[in-house]
Amino acid sequence: MFSSQLQPTPGDGDVQLDVSSIGRTNILHSEEEELYIRNVLLAAQEALLRNLDSDLQRKEETVDLIDRCRIALAPHKRLPPEVLRSIFHYFGETRIEFPPGPKRRDTGINQDLRLLHICSAWRQLALEIPVLWSDISIYLSDKDWKQHHKTLSSARQWFDRAQDAQVIVHCFQCGSGCGLQPAFAGT
């Protein structure tokens, strides 16, 4: 395996970093570790170019290592929490919908929740910002009463995350003609 063949060189100092763990965690690396990762990345890229005709598995392992090195060195990992909070506030200016609207069902992820799927560090930070969870739209269908419990349960979770922030709720009822009619809106 290519990644296991990469060992620290004398110029890499005292860096004790397992090559197989690079890019698999949200760890913020020290400058020395970043230099080591950059050296691993360069070595992997050179090896890939040297061995263009080698076996497919070795190529895949090398490409995987290159991808993980790039992940480990991604600039967003250096953003301080205050900057991320500001970005999240801007991102959170949209209203969350329950259940997800038709435009969102194709991905399986409510687009307003995308930032929760970036990494565990971003998820934890976003969950700690009450204002992100304070504007919600709830759509209730006359036809699917079984879905209401799930929808309201999800909304309840949102209210808990909003903590002491002022919560704005928009509730819509989808009638037989499926024209949305405001059921109520309140704060």
N, C-alpha and C positions, 0 to 999 in steps of 0.2 A: 504494500500500500504506500503510495507516494507520500502522504501526509506524515506517516510514521517515520519516514526516512529523513524528514527535516528535523534537525537537531540544532540547538543554539550553537552559534559559532563563537570563537573567542571575542569577536567584536561586539557581540550582543550583551556583554556584561553579565549581570546576575539575574537576568530575566528567567523566571521559572514559569513558563506558560505552556500548557498542554496544547499542541497544535490541533488536536481533535476537538477541543472545546471552543476554538476561535469562532466567533459569530453565532454561537448557539445560546448566548445569554445576553442580558441587558447590561452587563457590567461596563462601567466606564473605565477604560484602560488608562494606565499611567503613560507618560510620554515615552518611557523606556519600553513599555509593552507595545505601544503604538509603533515605535521604530522597529521592534522585532516583528510585528505583524506585517509592516510594510516590506521588510526583508523576505518574509515568508511569501507574501504576495508576489514580489518580484521573482523569487526563485520558482514559484509555481508557474508564473506566466512564461518564464524562460524554458522551463521543462516542457510545457505544453507545446511551445514552438519547436523545440528540439525533437520532440517525439510525435510529430504529426502522423507518422505511419504506425505508431505503436498500437497496442490492443485497446479496444473500446472501453473496458472497465477502468483502466488506468487513466484514460482521457476524462471519463466521467468523474472520477475521484479528484483529479486535478482541477477540473472546472468547478466542482463543488467547493473545493478548498479556496479557489479564487473568489467565488461568490461569498463565502463566509468571511473571508478577510475584508472584502468590501463592506459587508454588513457591520463588522466590528469597527471599521474606521468611518462609518457614516457620520456626516457632520451633525445631524440632529441629535446624536447621542451626547454632544457637548453643550447643548442648550440648557441653560439653568432653568429650574422649575418656574421661576417668575415669568420668563419669556414664554414657556409652554403654556402657563395659565392664561396669559394674554392671548395667545393664539387660540386656545380652547374657548375663551370668552367670545372671540370673533366667530369661531366655528359654531358656537352654541346659540347664535342668534336666530336659528331656525326652530320651528315648533316640531316636537316629536309627535308622531301619529301612532295610535293604536286602533286596530291592528295596522301593520304596515300597509301603505297605499298600494294600488295595483302596479305603479311604476317601480316599486321596490321589491316585489315578490320574486322577480327573476333572479336576483342575486342571493336571496336568502338572508341578506343582512339589511336591516333598516339603514339607509344611507346616512341618517343622522347619527348613527352609532359607529360609524367607520373608525373614528379615532380610538375607540375602545379595542379595536382589533389590530392596532399597529404593534404594540408590545405590552407586556405586563406592567412596565413602569408607567407608560402613558395611561393605561387603563386605571391604575391605582390613583394617579394624579387627577384624572377626569372625575372619578367617583368622589373625590374630596372637594369638588367645586359645586356647591349647592345651586348656583344660578343656572348651571347647565341643565338642570333637571326641573326647572320651574315653569316651563311653558309646554303644555300638552294638549293635544286634540284627541278626543276619543270618538270613534265611529261605532255606532251600535246598529245592527241590522235587525229588521223585523223578522227576517227569515231564519237567522242563525242564533237562536237564543243560547245554544250550548257554548258558543264562542264568547259570550258576554262575560262569563266567569273568568276565563283566561285573560281577556282584555282588561277587565277591572283589576285583576290580580297584578298584572304588569303595571297598570297605572298606579296602584297602591305602592309598588316598589319605587316608582318614580317620586311619589310624594315623600317617601322616607328619605330618599337621596337629596331632595330639595332642602331638607332640614328646616332652618328658620327663614329661608328665602320666600318672598311673596310668590305664591303659585297661581298661575293663570291657567284655567281649564276651559277648553272649548269642547262641548259635547254635541255630536251630530247624530241624527237618526236617519237611517237610510230606509225609506218607505218602499212600498210595493213597486212604485215607478222608479225607484232607486235615485230619486232626486234628493240631494242632501238637504235636510232641514235642520236648522239649529234647534237643539233640544234645550240647551242652556249654555251660558258662558258666564264665568265668574272668576273672582280672585279670592 
